[in-house]
Amino acid sequence: MKSKLEEPKFLKFLADTWPSKEIIKFGSWTIRTSDGAGKRASAISLDGLWEESSFKELKTLLQKMNKSEIFLIYQSDSLIEKELEKLNYQIFDQSFIFEIAVEELIKNKPPPVSMFSIWPPLQIQRELWGSNGIGEQRQAVMNRVIQSKTSILGRWKDNPVASAFVAKSGDVAFLHALVVDKNFRQQGVGKALMQHAGQWAYSHNCKKLMVVTTEANTAANNLYTSLEFQLVNKYHYRIPKAYI
């Protein structure tokens, strides 16, 4: 049985702004590898027709590669979704893609001398990321980006309290790795940083700013909705039950 999938545009934006270390094409499958940089840069996706024989061949290859089975699903009614469900692959990390028009985001400017575009990131930013689950492997992803990019350092009351990464893909800027020190949350830091990201995007001729977060990250979801970002896509992963 066969069913063709159309790849959504956001996969191109993610590939440009949060790239895998290596991409292997195997028939209709795209295999991403990233040496511990997280699911987003190491998932497997189906780009064309679902075929049971091809899936079995893929599993054999993954075993030889000693690679985890992490499948990116971007159509909830697709045949791959239904087949993996039958095989008891579990849903993991429901994820949301938000976007906003850059001109809308920058209507209000962040407080002066609070946000700074910096590349390469400062050591304090690397420490902020590291203490919030974005370790060396994920930081290495940022270094692989060849498009226009920057980090953003957020200062609040003379303290370095926030960090994020932004990169360009076409006329879209994509923000990743937003962290705010736990002692400075709920004070407008995240909002100011997002507005600064919008200014960077505007200066690089981007029409939209996009972000991705998990459904479980209520703080991030609340921030983006408060800034009037629009939910434009959803995706999730399927992994073997034994991985959970």
C-alpha positions in Angstrom: 0.0 0.0 0.0 1.3 3.4 -0.9 0.6 7.0 0.2 2.5 10.1 -0.8 3.4 12.9 1.6 4.0 16.5 0.7 6.9 18.0 2.7 5.9 21.2 4.5 7.9 24.4 4.1 8.9 24.5 7.7 11.1 21.5 7.3 13.2 23.6 4.9 13.4 26.4 7.4 14.4 24.0 10.2 17.1 22.4 8.0 18.6 25.8 7.2 18.5 27.2 10.7 19.0 24.1 12.9 20.9 21.7 10.6 21.9 18.1 11.2 25.5 17.1 11.1 24.8 14.7 8.2 21.8 13.9 6.0 21.5 10.5 4.4 18.9 9.9 1.6 17.7 6.3 1.6 15.0 5.8 -0.9 12.1 8.0 0.2 13.6 8.4 3.7 15.7 11.2 5.0 17.9 10.1 7.9 19.4 12.9 10.0 22.4 12.5 12.3 23.6 15.0 14.9 25.7 13.3 17.6 23.4 14.0 20.6 22.0 17.4 19.4 18.4 16.4 20.0 15.5 15.0 18.1 15.0 17.9 15.8 18.4 17.4 14.2 18.4 13.6 14.3 14.9 12.5 13.3 14.0 10.4 10.3 11.2 11.6 7.9 9.4 10.1 4.9 9.5 12.3 1.9 7.5 10.4 -0.6 5.7 7.0 -0.7 5.1 4.8 2.3 6.1 1.2 1.4 6.3 -1.5 4.0 9.3 -3.2 2.2 11.2 0.1 2.3 10.4 0.6 6.0 11.9 -2.9 6.8 15.0 -2.1 4.8 15.3 1.2 6.7 15.1 -0.6 10.0 17.9 -2.9 9.0 20.1 0.1 8.0 19.4 1.9 11.2 20.5 -1.2 13.2 23.7 -1.3 11.2 24.3 2.4 11.9 23.4 1.9 15.6 21.0 4.8 15.2 17.8 5.4 17.2 14.4 5.2 15.5 13.0 8.7 15.9 10.4 9.4 13.2 9.2 12.9 12.5 5.5 13.0 11.7 4.0 16.2 10.2 0.7 14.8 8.9 -1.4 13.2 11.7 -3.6 11.4 9.2 -0.8 10.1 7.1 -0.2 6.4 6.4 3.1 6.4 8.2 1.4 7.7 11.3 -1.2 4.9 11.1 1.4 2.2 10.4 3.7 3.3 13.3 0.7 3.4 15.6 -0.1 -0.2 14.7 3.6 -1.1 15.4 3.3 0.5 18.9 5.5 3.4 18.2 4.6 6.1 20.8 3.9 9.8 20.2 6.6 12.0 21.8 7.0 15.8 22.0 4.0 17.3 20.3 5.5 20.4 18.8 4.1 23.7 17.6 5.4 26.1 14.9 4.4 29.7 15.4 5.0 32.7 13.2 4.4 36.5 13.1 4.9 39.2 10.6 8.1 41.0 11.5 6.6 44.5 11.1 3.9 43.5 13.6 6.4 42.2 16.1 8.6 45.4 16.0 5.8 47.9 16.5 7.0 48.2 20.1 10.8 48.4 20.7 12.5 46.7 23.6 14.0 48.8 26.4 17.2 50.5 25.4 20.5 48.8 26.3 18.9 45.5 27.1 19.3 43.2 24.2 22.4 42.7 22.0 23.0 40.8 18.8 26.4 38.9 19.1 28.3 36.4 17.1 30.0 34.3 18.2 28.1 33.9 21.5 29.8 35.0 24.7 30.8 32.4 27.3 28.1 33.6 29.6 25.5 32.8 26.9 27.0 29.3 26.5 26.7 28.9 30.3 23.1 30.1 30.2 22.3 27.6 27.5 24.2 24.8 29.2 22.3 25.3 32.5 19.0 25.1 30.6 19.5 21.9 28.8 21.2 23.2 25.6 24.6 21.7 25.9 27.7 21.6 23.6 26.1 19.3 21.0 23.1 21.6 20.5 25.4 24.7 20.5 27.4 23.0 17.8 24.3 23.0 15.6 24.4 26.8 15.7 28.0 26.8 14.4 26.9 24.6 11.4 24.5 27.2 10.1 25.8 28.9 7.0 23.0 31.4 6.5 22.9 34.8 8.2 22.7 34.2 11.9 23.2 35.8 15.4 22.8 35.1 19.0 21.0 37.5 21.3 22.2 38.3 24.7 19.5 39.6 27.1 20.6 41.9 30.0 18.2 42.9 32.7 19.0 45.1 35.7 22.7 44.9 34.6 22.6 41.1 34.7 23.1 38.7 31.7 19.8 36.7 32.0 18.7 35.5 28.6 20.1 34.0 25.4 18.7 32.9 22.0 19.8 32.0 18.5 18.3 33.3 15.3 19.1 32.4 11.7 17.7 33.3 8.3 16.1 31.0 5.6 14.9 32.9 2.6 12.6 35.6 3.9 12.0 33.9 7.2 14.0 34.3 10.4 13.8 31.3 12.8 14.5 31.7 16.5 15.8 28.7 18.5 17.2 28.0 21.9 15.5 30.8 23.9 16.4 30.6 27.6 15.7 33.0 30.4 17.4 32.7 33.8 14.8 31.3 36.3 15.3 34.2 38.6 14.3 36.7 36.0 11.2 35.2 34.5 7.8 36.9 34.4 9.6 40.3 34.1 9.2 40.9 30.4 12.7 39.6 29.4 11.4 37.1 26.9 9.1 39.6 25.3 11.9 42.2 25.0 14.2 39.5 23.5 11.6 38.5 20.9 11.1 42.1 19.9 14.9 42.5 19.4 14.8 39.3 17.3 12.2 41.0 15.2 14.5 44.0 14.7 17.3 41.7 13.6 15.0 39.9 11.2 13.8 43.3 9.8 17.4 44.4 9.2 18.0 41.2 7.3 15.0 41.6 5.0 12.9 38.9 6.6 9.1 39.1 6.4 8.3 36.6 9.1 9.8 35.4 12.4 9.1 31.7 13.3 9.7 29.7 16.4 9.1 26.1 17.5 8.3 24.8 20.9 6.7 21.7 22.5 3.1 21.6 23.6 4.3 20.9 27.1 6.3 24.2 27.3 3.5 26.3 28.6 5.8 29.3 29.4 6.9 29.5 25.7 3.5 29.0 24.4 2.1 31.7 26.6 4.9 34.1 25.5 4.3 33.6 21.8 0.5 33.9 22.1 0.8 37.1 24.2 2.9 38.5 21.3 0.2 37.5 18.9 2.2 34.8 17.1 0.0 32.5 15.1 0.1 28.7 15.3 0.7 27.6 11.7 1.9 24.0 11.9 2.2 21.0 14.2 4.3 17.9 14.2 5.4 15.2 16.6 7.7 12.2 16.8 7.1 8.5 16.9 9.6 6.4 18.8 9.6 2.7 19.9 7.9 2.1 23.2 11.1 0.7 24.6 12.8 4.1 24.3 10.4 5.7 26.8 
